[in-house]
Amino acid sequence: MNNKRIALLLVLMLMMTTVLVACGDKTETTEPAETAETTETEETAEPAEEGVESVESFADANTLVVGAPDLNADYINGFGNSSYDVWIKRLIGNYGGDLGLATTYYDEAGEFHVNPTVVDGDMVITENEDGTKSFQFKIFDDLKWSDGEPITAKDYVFGILFHASPEWMVTGASNSTGAEDILGFDEFHDGTTTEFAGVELIDDYTFKVTLKADKVPYFHETALVGVGPSPLHRFAPNVDVVGKSLVVAEGYEITEEDINSLIEGQKAQVEQAQETYDSELQSYKDASDQYTQFNEENIANYDALVADYEAALAAEDTDPDYAYMLDLYKQVKDAEATLKGYEDGTIEMSPLQTLMTAAANDVAYNYRFNPDVTSGPYKFVEFANSMAKVTINENFKGNAEGKKPTIQNVVVQTVNQKLDLDLALAGTIDIVPGLIEGAKIDKAKENTDKVGTHSFSRNGYGLLNIITDMGATQYQGVRQAIAYSLDRNEFIQTIAGGYGTVVNGAFGVAQFEYLDKGAEFNEKAINYTRNAELANQALDTTPYTFEADGTTPWDPAKAQEMFNSNKDGFDYFRYDAEGNQLRVIHEGSTNNEVSDLIATQLPDNTKLVGMNYIFNPVDFATLLDHYYYPDAADAEAPTVFNMGTGFAIPNDPYYGYHSSQIDVGGNYNRVNVPELDTILETMRKSDSSDPTAWLNGWLEFQLWFNEYLPNIPLYANEYYDVFTTRVKGLEATPMHDWSDLICTLEIAE
């Protein structure tokens, strides 16, 4: 569905890490829902011994067992997966970073460094006459894949070329543009040339990456050029890397087996496209009370469009949900046509295209679920019975500190969230990562003979996302008045069980910028607390200063009097001179404790300041649709949404708030402030070797954010890892979870 597509794309964005370790392209990534943030009731948190006893234990002296709410067994970047699958991707090296033997990695404060375990010496940096900037890496000659094959510079260059290739793009992978900052990407990606100008193999252990001229200088250059290897010998054994290009290995001739592999891969793509189409169409039919165009009476209208789907897609008046389904149908038909072309030979391909297409399909539809050659501290064993299993990789050289894992096996097991703490108390699982429910945390602290705990602040927060260019929320004073109408400490107590904090800017408290400039920010920033007087002062800066007649000044004393005498019948709202009422429409997802608390606070609290605050509960997909595609012509369009956000690493606010990113990037608040654009442009163009300009720009941006309020932070959780007493060394941070720390964890005898 159209709105379901938004949710799917959002999950992909959350999970996406390209072959480039980080591209710096996202300031914040919106979390799909706050439902995972809800506090467990006392009844839920009580022991469920029968359920605990029915769960088989896999923990032994050589096996660490970690509990997860959900797994979908997808182990490469570029496709949707649960955040818990990322743990396995990280353990096997398929998520970048130092565990993936990338050339650069980020530390506990989100700063990027050259990986000394991989790179022999420093990067060799060259500022070229054409404005581009080159970074040359020499890797050590003792790196190995899990199957014992050597990792060479070809694997690093191949990783960039493979994921930027037209063949990989056709699989639908979301990371096919990960190398877009590198010189020559556009021409290579669209197939204009087979030479990638900004990527060059120098020798067996040396390669060079060149950033486009318009991408430098950039403070996070080290992140942009962080490259991880991909196993050339596994992905495309008959392809080679020469200079800046992929070529057919010398002396190799295309075989019948290659053609069959190409065909089988395309069959898998057809099946995948058909499965997606069928699933989405059925979901529309199942929800036909909401999408009546797909009910039994109207489905014939859709079926008629399918007969000429290309014309329907070209028509401007085609229903958006029909258009979404027709596009999926087109993908099926296109995949089928390609398959037929492969089978009858009418699609002519060069030998390299044949090998690369077969390789891309194999990786996307086979290796993706069974990654048999990897670079990380563990090797993939299997996913079965809702469990992912990995075992130690004896060929792993070490993390950035040179440390290797000591735990032989790791199992990530799907468990009922209602039972996860009790399973840890029973010793059935070893780690319950990231608990946020106050009742569970309290219970863990009461059982120190069985479990230990370690807490860290969330690198993100729950918030109100606000559209700033339409409705009443286009005015800064309105946004500030909403903030002054909130008791944010109640969110900490109710949602986080007291385990959390309130922040007043767009940052995580563990980020290196906050560690350096946080005290100065806190001294200068507005601390928004519930205060009707300050809310009214903020609203007096907006056009909404009158009673309904548009001339009589609005009086806060009258509002207080009516509120006290008839709160439910309150109708003394603010208006502008044209008689437009101060109305704010807010959407929050249903069955969500955050939404419930907002609905309790804001509609009543804002009456005291003359604001008609309307809260509408909707399903999360609808909320996302309205947030990403706001309708300025609709007077009833929502402009406030409660969600959660996690900060990207590195965290560059340019992509979330620069005016150039409206409609094409991540500026979903639709902020258009020239002064801010200048701050963000200056900030990101600072020299990577001198953090002063970046840090000063960060402070300036945060103070702007604090006053302008494109979003209103509600609460930042305190996360708790709970672990059995046999687990040693688990001290996670906002940037590094247990899987990042696997090389320092131990199981006590």
N, C-alpha and C positions, 0 to 999 in steps of 0.2 A: 504494500500500500504506500501511498505517497508519504504519509506521516510515519509509517513503519520504516520506510526507507531511510528517513532521517535518523531514526533511532539506530538502525543498523549501521549507517555511516558513522554515527557517533561512537559506537562500540569499536568500529574499525579504527577510528582516529585515536581512541584511547589506547588501543593495544598496539598501534603501529610503531615499530622501530625499523628503520631502513638498514641496508647494508652499511650506510654511513651511520655511525653510532648515534649521532644526534644531529638534526639539521637546524635546530633553533627556530623552527618555523611556528611554534605554538607557544603563546604566552600561558594560556590556561587550557586545560581540557575538561570539558563539562562532563560530569559523571552522570550515568544514565538515570539514576534515581537516588533518593535519600531513603528508600525503604530499608536498605541495609543498615541505616543509622538508627533505626527505632530501638527504643529501650525495651529489653525483655521485662515482662511482668514478673512478679514474685512467683506466680504459678508456673510460668515457663521456666524460670531459673531453678526450680526445685529439682532434686535428683529424680531421674527416671530409671531406676535400677534395672527394671526389666528390659528396657531398650538398650541400656549399656551392656548387659550381659549377653544380649543377642548379637552384638557386634564382635566379629572375630578379630583377635589381636595379631598383628604381624610384626610387632616390635620385638626385637631380640638384641643380643649383644652387638650384632653387626648391622642392625637396621634401624634407621630413624624414620618414624612415621609422623606425618604432618596432616592435620585435618583441613579439609577444604569444603566449602558449601556446594561447589559445582565445578565440573570439569567437562570440556568438550573435545579434548584430545587433538588439538591443533598446534603443531610445534614449529612452525616457521613464521616469520614476520610477513605482513602483507595481507593476512586474512583474519577474519574475526575470530576471537577466542575469548574465553573468560580470563579475568585477571589472574586466576589461580593457575591456569596453564602457563602463564608467564614464569612461574616458579620453575617449572620443568625446562622451559626454553632457556632460562638463565643457567640452570645447572648443566645443561648439555652444550652451552655455548652459543645457542641460536638466538640470543637476544642482545648481542653486542657487549660492550663494556670489557672490563679486564678478564672476566670469566670466558668471554668469547674471543680472547686474544686480539682484541682491537688495538689499533695503534694509539688511541687516546681513550681515557676513561674519566668519570667524574668521581670526586671524593664525597665525604659525608656532608659537605656544605654546598655541593653542587658545582664546584669549580672543576674545570677540565685540565688534565695533565697528560703528558706523553707517558705511555705505558713502558716502564723500564724493563719489564719481563719480555717484551716483544721487540721493542725498538733498540737497536744497538747505537747508543749515543743520542745526540740531539737531532731534532728535525733540522734539515738544511733549508732555510727560507730565502727565497729570491724574489725581490720586487722587480717585475719585468717592465720594460719600456712602454708596453701597451696598456699599463695599468693593472694587469693581472698579477697574481701573486702565487708562486709555486712553493710547495712543501714536499721535500724529498725525505723518504724514510728508508733506512737500512734495517732490515729485520735480522734477528739472530738465526743461525743456521741449525738450531737444535729444536725447533718447534715441530710437533707431529700431530697428525690427525688421530682420531681414536682407533683407526685400523692400522696404525703404525707408519703410514705413508708420510713423507716429509711435507711440511707446509712451507711453501716458497712464495716469493713475491708474485708469481703468476696467480696464486690463489687470491691474493688481495686485489690485483688488477681485474681478474676474472669476476670477482664478486661485484665490482662496480659495473663492469660492462654487461654482465648477465642481467642484473636487476634493472638496468637502464635500457635494455634491448627492447625492440618492438615485439619480439616473441614473448617476453615476460609480461609486457603490458597487456597482451591479448588474453592472458589468463584471468584478468580482472584483479590482479594483485594491487593493493593500495600503496605499496611502496615502490612502484615503478618510476616515480618521479623523485626518489630520494636523493639523487645526485644532481638535481637541477641547478645547484649553485656552482657546479664545476664547468669550466670552459668547454664548449662544444657539445654540451648535453642535448640541446634542442635538436641539432642536426642528426646526432646519433640516435636519439630516442624516436624520432619520426622516420628513420630509415633513409634519410637523405644521403648519409655517408656511413660507411662501416668503420670509420676512424673516429675515435673519441679524442678530440684534440687535447683535452685537459687531463688525460690519464695516460701515463707512459711507463712501460716496463723498461727498466734500465739494465738490470742483470738478474740473476737468479734470486738475489736477496735485496734488491733495491728497486724502488718505484717512486714515481712522482705524481702529485695531484696539484692541479692549478685551478684556483678560484677565478671566476669571472671578474672583470674589472669593476662592475657595479656592485660587487659583493664585498669589496675591500676599500678601506680598512673596515674591520668588523671586530668588535670586542671578543666575540665567541668564535674566532677563527679556528681555534684548536678543536672545538666541537665539530665544525663543518668538515674538517679533514680527517676526522676519526674514521678509520676504515677497518672493517672486519673481514676475515677470509671466508671464501666459499670453496668447497672441495671440487676443484676442476676435474679431478680424476673420477669423481663419483657423479657429478651432475652431467658432464659432457666429456666423456673419456676420449672421444675422437676429435675434439676441438683443442686448439692451442692458442696461446697468447703471443703475439709478435708486436712489439712496440706499443702502438695505441689501438690495436685491432684484435678481434677474434678471427681466427682462420681455421680451416680444416687442417687437421694434423698432417704433417708431411707424409706423402705416400698413401694416404687413406682414400679409398674409393667407397662411395655410397653402396650399401648392400640392400638386399631384399628385407633383411632384418630391420634395417633403419626405417624403411618405408612402413613396415608393419608396426614398428614402435610409434611412428608418427600417427598412423591410423588409430591405434589403440588409445593413444593419448587424446586424440580428438573425440573418440567415442566417449571417453570419460568426461570430456568437456560438455558434450551434448547431454549426457545423463545428468550432470550437475545443473545445467541450465534448465532442463525439463523439470527436475526435482524442485528447483527454486520457484519456477513458474507455477507448478501445481500446488505447492505449499502456500504461496501467496494468494492464489485465486481461492483456495479453500478457506483461507483465513478471512477473506472478504465475505465469502458466503456465510461463514459461521457468525460474522458480525454484521449481518445484513440489516439488523434493526438500526444500526448506526450508519451503515453504508447501503442505503435502500436501492442504489443503482445496481446492486449485485443480488437482490433478492429474487425469488422465483419468478415474480411478475416482470421484473425488468432485466433479467440476465440476458434475454434475447437481444436487447439493445446492444449489449457488449459483444455478444456472439456475432452480430451483424458487422460490427467494426473490425473484428478479428479477420473477417473475410478479405478486407482491404486495409490491413493494419498500417501500411506505409502512408496511405492517404490520411487515415485518422491521426497518425502521429504528426503529419504535416499541418493539419487543421488547427487553427488558433483556438477554436471554441471547444475542443475535445476536453471532456471532464478530466481533471488532473489525475484522479485515481484510475480512470480508464487508460489515460496516457501512460501512467506508470506500469500498469499491467501489460499494455501493448508493447512497451519497450522491452519488458521481460520476454514477451512472446517473440519479438524480433530477434532477441539474443538466441533463443532456441532455434529459430529458422536459419539465422546466419551460421550458427554452429553446425547445423545439419547440412547446409549448403557447402560449407568448408569440408566437412567429412566426405561428402559425395565427390568433391573436387579432388581430394586426396586419393579416394578409391579408384576413380576413373582416369586420373592423371591429367585432368583439365586444369588443375591449378599447378602452374609451373613454379618450382622453387629451386634456388641454387643449393648446392650441397651443404653450404654453411647454414642456410635457412632451414633445411630439412633437419639437420642435427640439432640446431638451437630450438626449433619448435618442439621436437620430440623431447629435448631436455627440459624445456620449460613446463611442458605438460606432465612429465614424469615427476618433477619437483612439486608441482602444484597439486597433483592428484595421488601421488604415491609417497614420496619422501616426506611430504608435509605431515603425514600421519604415522610414519615409521622412519624417523631420521636415523639412518644406520651408520653414517659417517659424520662425526661432529668434532668440535675442538675444545669443549669445555671440560670441567673437572669430573663430569660423569658421562657415562654412555647410556643411551636409551635402551631399555629392555623391552617393555611392552606397556600398552594400556589395555586393561581388561577388568571387568567387574567393578567399574567405577574407580579404578585405581591406576595411577601411573607409577611405574617402577624404573629406577635408574641404578646403575652400579658404577663403582669408581673407575675412572679412566686412568690407567697406569701411564699413559703417554702425556698427560697434562703437565706442562712445565711449571705452572703456578700462577697465582693471581698477581696483581701489581706489586705486592710485597714479596712475591716468590713463594708464598705458602701453598701447600697442596692439601687436599682433603684427607681426613683420617677415617671417616665413617664409610664403611664399605658399601652400604646400600641405603637408598632413600626411597620411601614410598609416600606419595601424596594420595590420600584416600578421601573420597567423598563421604562426609558424615552429616547427619541431621544437625542443624545449628542449635536446636533445642537441647541436644545431648553433648555438644562438643566439649564443654568444660567438664562434665561428668565423666566423659571418656578419658580425659587427661587425668582426672583425679583417680580413675581406676587403673591408669597405666596402659590403657589400650592404645592411645595415641600419645605421642611425645610433645607435640607443639600445637597450640591453638593460636595462630598469629592474629594480631590486630583486633583484639576484643575491644568493644566500645560500650557495651551494656554495663551500667553501673552495678546492677545486682550481681552479675557474673564476676565482675572485678572484685567486688567486696567479698564474694564467696571464695575466690581464689586466694585472697589475702588472709582469709581465715583458715586456710589449709596449707600452711607453709611446710608442713611435714611431708606433703605429697607433691606440691608444685611450687615453682618459683615464678616471679613476675618481673617484667621489665617494661617500662613505659617510655613513650616518645611522642612528640607532637605531630599531628597530621600536617603533611605538606600540602595544605589546601584547607577548605572550609565549606560549611553550608552557607548559602547566601541567597539574597534576592537579586536575580538578574533583571535589569531594567532597560527597556528601550527608551532612548533619550531624545528621539526626534519626532515623536508623535504623542498625542494625548496630553494629559496634564503633566505626565512625568518628563516632558521635554524641558520643564523648568527646574533648575537646580534647587530652588526653594521647596518645591514639592517633594523632591527626593530626600532632601534634608529633613523635612517635616515627618516623612515616613520613618526615618531613622530615629527621630526624637520621640516617636510614638511607640517604639519597641522597648520591651524589657528583655535585653539580650541575655542577661544573666539567668533568666528563667529558661532559656534554651539550653544553657549549660546544665542546669539542674535537671530539667525534664528529659531532654534528648540524650545528654551525655552522662546522666547520673552524677553530675558534679565533676566529672573527669574531662575538663576542657578549659578553654579560655576564649576571651573575646579579643579580636584584633580590629584595627581601624584602617588597614591598608590592604593592598593586593600582594601579600607575601606570606611565606611560611617562616616561622621563627627560627628555623635552622639554616636558612639560606645565608650565604656568606655576606650578602649585602646587608641583611638585617643585623647580623652579628657585628658588622662594622658601623652601620648608621642607625641602628634601631633606637638607641637611646636618644639621639637627636630627633628622630622622627616622633617618638612618643612625647617628647617635650613640647613639640610644636603642633602636633596633630589635634584635631577635634575628637574628644571622646564622647561618642553619641550615647546618651542615656535617656530614659523616658523623661521628657520635660515638655509639658504643654506650652509653657511660656516661650521657650526657645523655638519650638515648632511654629508657634504663631508668628514670631519674629521672622522666621525663614519664609513663611507664606506671605508675609507683608511685602516681600520683594518680588512677588509674582503678580500677574494681573488679577488674581482671585482675592480681591480686597473688599468686595461689596456683598450686600444682601441680594435677594432675588430681583429687586427692582433695578439693579445695576448702578445705583447712585448712592444709596445709604451705606455708610461704612459698616462693615461686619464687626460685631462686638463679641469678644471672647466671654464677657460676663453673661451675656444672653445665652451663649452656648452652654456655659456651665450650669446655668439655672435650668434650662430645658433638659439637659442631660440628667441632672439630679431628680427632676420631677417626672420625666417620661423618657427614659433611655431608649426603650423599644420603639417609641413613636417619634423619635428625634428627627426633625427635618429642617434644622437651622444650619444650612450649609453655605459655604462661600460661593460667590459667583464673580465673573468678570463683568466689564462694562457692557458687553453684548448679551448678558444674561446666560452665559454658559456656566453650568454648575461645575464645581471642583469635584470630579469623579475620577477614581482610579480603579481599574479592573485588574484583578490579580488572579492568575491561575496557578493551582498547585495540584500535584498528583493525588489521587484518591488512596485510601487505606495507608495513610502516611502520617506519622506522628508530628512531623514538622508542619505539614499542612494543617493539622488539627490545632496546633498551638498558634499558628498565624491567624487562623479563623477565629480563635478565641481572643487574641490580643487586638489586632489592627482595626477591624470594623468598629469596635467600641471606642478604643483609644483615640482614633482619628476624629470621632465626632466632636471631641473637645476643641478641635482646631478647625472645625467646619469642613472636613473632608469626607465625602461619601465614598468609603472604601468598600468595594464589592469583591468578595472572595468567591471564586468559582472552582470547585473540585472537578478535575477531568482526568482521563487516563493519560499516562505519561507521553504516549505517542502523539496525542492531540496537542499537549502542551508544547512538545518540541516543534511540531508543525507551525504553531502560532509564534513561537519564539524565533525560529529561523526564517519564517516568511510572514512578517507582520503586514497587516492590511491597513494602511494609513487612511483609506477611504471609509473604513468601518468604525463608526463612533463607539461601538461596543467591543472593539478589539482590545484584548488584554495587553498591558505594557509592563507588568511585573510578574515574575515567575520564581518560585522557590526551587532551587536545585542544589547540587554540590559541585565543587570544582577541585581539581588537583593541578598543581603547578608543574609545567613541563620543566625538563632539565636539558639545557639551560633555559632560564626563564627570561625571555625577551618580550617586554610589553608592547613592542612595536606592532606585532601581529594581532594583538587583541584590541588596540585602541587607536592606531593610526588611521586617518580618514581614508587612505588608499585601500584599506582592507574591508571597507563596507561593500557588501554584496559579493566580494571575490575572496575574502580572507576570513579571519576570525573575529572581526569587529562586529559582533552580533548586537552589542549595545548601540551601534550606529553613532558612535561618538565622532563629531566633526568639529574639532577645535584647532585652529591654525597654530596657536601658541603651543599646544601639546605636541602637534606634529613636529615642531622645531625641537622640542625637548627630546622626543624619541629618536629623531634623526641624528641629533648631535650625540646622544647617548650611545647608539649602536655603532657609530662611526669612530668611537674612541679607540685608541691604540690598545691592542690586546696585552701589550707588555707593561702598561701602566694603568692600573685599575682606578686611579683617582677620578678621571672624567666620568667613567661609568658609574662609580659610586655616588658622585655628586648628582649625576643625572637621575639615578635611581631615587635618591632622596627627593629631588624636585618632582619627579613623577608621582611618588607616593603621596606627597603633600597635595599635589593637584587632585589625585584620586580621592583623597580623604575629604576634600571640600566639594568637589564636583559630584561625587557619588554615582558613577555609572552602575555600580553594584553596591549592595549593602551587605557586608559580611555579618553573618549571624553568630556563628560559633565555630571554633576549631577544636576538634576532638583531641583528647589524650588517648592514644592507642596503647593497649597492653598486650604484650606477648605473654602467654601462659605456657609453661613447659614443665615436664616432669623433672624431678630433682636429679635424674641421671644425665640430663643435658647440661653441658657446660659451655660457656663462651657466647651465649646468645644475648647480645647487646645491640639490638637493631636501632636504627635511627630513621628520621623522616625520609632520608634518601636511600638508605640501605636496609632492606628487610632480611629475613633469615636466609633466603636463598643467595643474596649477595655475600653473606657472611659464612657460607658453607665451609670455606677452607679454615675457619677459625673455630668451628663447632666441634665438640667432642662428646662421646658417650662414655660416661664414667663406668668403670667395672663394678 
